[in-house]
Amino acid sequence: MDILSSECVRLLPIDSMEVFLPGLELERYPAAAEEGPALESFETGGGLAIDDLSAEESRWPGYVARMSELGYAAVSALPLRAMEETLGALTFLHTETAALSAEDRRLGQALADAATLCLLQQRELRHYRTLSEQLQTALDSRIVIEQAKGMLAERAGVSVGKAFQRLRAFARGSNRKLADVASGVVDGSLDSEVFLRSRRR
């Protein structure tokens, strides 16, 4: 977002910009979440060009008041959109009543599209990282469970399948996760003899 902001200000005839991403608070880009062109652009998936922001006071009273206090007189909003999904919006701010030219709007939308692709890639990467962590956790749990099964089978003189049944029954009876019970058996923090004896009765 920092790179996007600096490039937009460098390449476009604007004085500043804001980024609107629903559900994500960006301290440096406090775009209004309750009203304003960014929210409208996000909801409609289309762009807006407001040449004179003061004329929109009845439409967005809070937003217009805030922008006026900051010294901005005009705004353009473009969606952060990919296919049918809109992730957020960019607002380009002007201190004078003006609007972006058609050429500048095309450039602004190209920058917005590039930012959208980055956001989608980041989301996909985060998804695969989460999935990888979940799979690793499942694998680690499986290894511990297999170790516990072998230890209980050897101690009780039963098959590995029977040992697993006892391990699972104890976990259910004590309302604990199977992986936690198995870990307790392996590290010795759980006295396996307690539930082995209870199953022999």
C-alpha positions in Angstrom: 0.0 0.0 0.0 2.9 2.4 0.7 4.4 1.7 -2.8 0.9 2.1 -4.4 0.3 5.4 -2.6 3.7 6.9 -3.6 3.4 5.7 -7.2 -0.2 7.1 -7.6 0.9 10.5 -6.3 4.0 10.4 -8.5 2.2 9.4 -11.7 -1.2 11.1 -11.3 -2.1 14.8 -10.9 -3.4 14.2 -7.3 -2.4 15.5 -3.9 -3.0 12.4 -1.9 -4.9 9.1 -1.8 -6.7 6.7 0.5 -7.2 3.0 0.5 -10.5 1.3 1.5 -10.3 -2.4 2.4 -13.4 -3.6 4.3 -12.6 -5.4 7.5 -9.0 -4.2 7.5 -8.0 -1.1 9.5 -5.2 0.7 7.9 -4.0 3.4 10.3 -2.3 5.5 7.6 -5.3 5.4 5.3 -8.4 6.2 7.4 -10.9 5.9 4.6 -14.5 6.4 5.8 -16.2 3.0 6.3 -19.7 4.3 6.8 -20.1 6.6 3.8 -18.2 8.3 1.0 -17.1 7.5 -2.6 -14.8 4.7 -1.6 -17.6 2.7 0.0 -19.9 3.4 -2.9 -17.2 2.4 -5.4 -16.7 -0.8 -3.4 -20.4 -1.6 -3.2 -21.2 -0.9 -6.9 -17.9 -2.0 -8.4 -17.8 1.2 -10.5 -15.8 4.4 -10.4 -16.9 7.8 -9.2 -15.6 11.3 -10.1 -16.6 14.2 -7.8 -15.4 17.5 -9.3 -16.7 19.6 -6.3 -16.9 17.7 -3.1 -18.8 20.5 -1.3 -21.8 19.9 -3.6 -22.1 16.4 -2.1 -22.6 17.5 1.5 -26.2 16.1 1.7 -25.0 12.8 0.1 -22.0 12.2 2.4 -22.2 14.8 5.3 -19.6 13.2 7.5 -17.1 12.4 4.7 -17.4 15.8 3.1 -16.8 17.5 6.5 -13.7 15.4 7.1 -12.3 16.0 3.7 -12.9 19.7 4.0 -11.1 19.8 7.3 -8.1 18.1 5.6 -8.2 20.6 2.7 -9.5 18.4 -0.1 -12.1 19.7 -2.6 -12.4 16.9 -5.2 -12.2 13.2 -5.2 -12.1 10.3 -7.6 -12.8 6.7 -6.5 -11.8 3.5 -8.4 -12.6 -0.1 -7.3 -10.0 -2.7 -6.5 -11.7 -5.3 -8.6 -10.9 -8.7 -10.1 -13.4 -10.4 -12.3 -16.7 -10.5 -10.3 -15.0 -9.7 -6.9 -14.4 -6.3 -5.5 -11.9 -6.2 -2.7 -12.0 -2.5 -1.9 -11.4 0.9 -3.5 -8.9 3.7 -4.0 -9.7 7.4 -3.6 -7.6 10.0 -5.3 -7.8 13.4 -3.5 -7.4 16.9 -4.9 -7.0 20.1 -3.0 -8.6 22.0 -5.9 -12.0 21.4 -7.6 -10.9 19.2 -10.5 -11.3 15.7 -11.9 -9.0 13.2 -13.4 -8.9 13.1 -17.2 -10.0 10.0 -19.1 -6.3 9.1 -19.6 -5.5 9.6 -15.9 -8.5 7.5 -14.9 -7.3 4.7 -17.1 -3.8 4.9 -15.5 -5.4 5.0 -12.1 -7.5 2.0 -12.8 -4.4 0.1 -14.1 -2.6 0.9 -10.8 -5.7 -0.3 -8.9 -5.8 -3.5 -10.9 -2.2 -4.2 -10.2 -2.8 -3.6 -6.5 -5.8 -6.0 -6.6 -3.6 -8.7 -8.1 -1.1 -8.3 -5.3 -3.9 -8.5 -2.7 -5.3 -11.6 -4.3 -1.8 -13.2 -4.4 -1.2 -12.3 -0.7 -4.6 -13.9 0.2 -3.8 -17.0 -1.7 -0.4 -17.3 -0.1 -1.9 -16.8 3.3 -4.5 -19.6 2.5 -1.8 -22.0 1.5 0.4 -21.2 4.5 -2.6 -21.9 6.8 -3.3 -25.1 4.9 0.3 -26.2 5.2 0.3 -25.5 8.9 -2.9 -27.5 9.4 -1.5 -30.4 7.4 1.7 -30.3 9.4 -0.2 -30.3 12.7 -2.3 -33.3 11.5 0.9 -35.1 10.5 2.6 -34.4 13.8 -0.5 -35.6 15.6 -0.6 -38.8 13.5 3.0 -39.5 14.4 2.4 -39.1 18.1 -0.7 -41.3 17.9 1.2 -44.0 16.1 4.0 -43.9 18.8 1.4 -44.1 21.6 -0.3 -47.1 19.9 3.0 -48.9 19.7 3.8 -48.2 23.3 0.4 -49.3 24.6 0.4 -52.4 22.5 3.8 -53.4 23.9 2.8 -52.7 27.5 -0.6 -54.3 27.3 0.4 -57.2 25.2 -2.3 -56.6 22.6 -2.5 -55.8 18.9 -1.8 -52.3 17.7 -5.5 -52.0 16.6 -6.7 -53.0 20.1 -4.3 -50.5 21.6 -5.7 -47.8 19.4 -9.3 -48.7 20.5 -8.2 -48.3 24.2 -6.5 -45.1 23.5 -9.5 -43.7 21.7 -11.9 -44.9 24.4 -9.9 -43.2 27.1 -9.7 -40.0 25.1 -13.5 -40.0 24.7 -14.2 -41.0 28.3 -12.0 -38.2 29.6 -13.3 -35.7 27.1 -9.8 -35.0 25.8 -8.3 -34.8 22.3 -6.8 -38.1 21.0 -3.6 -36.3 20.1 -3.2 -34.9 23.6 -3.8 -38.2 25.2 -1.3 -39.8 22.8 1.2 -37.1 23.6 0.8 -37.8 27.3 1.5 -41.5 26.8 4.6 -40.8 24.8 6.1 -38.2 27.1 5.2 -40.1 30.2 3.0 -37.3 31.7 0.0 -39.7 31.5 0.0 -42.9 33.4 -1.1 -45.4 30.7 -1.6 -48.1 33.3 -4.6 -46.3 34.6 -6.8 -46.8 31.5 -5.1 -50.1 30.5 -6.2 -51.6 33.8 -9.7 -50.1 33.5 -10.2 -51.8 30.2 -9.1 -55.2 31.6 -11.9 -55.2 34.2 
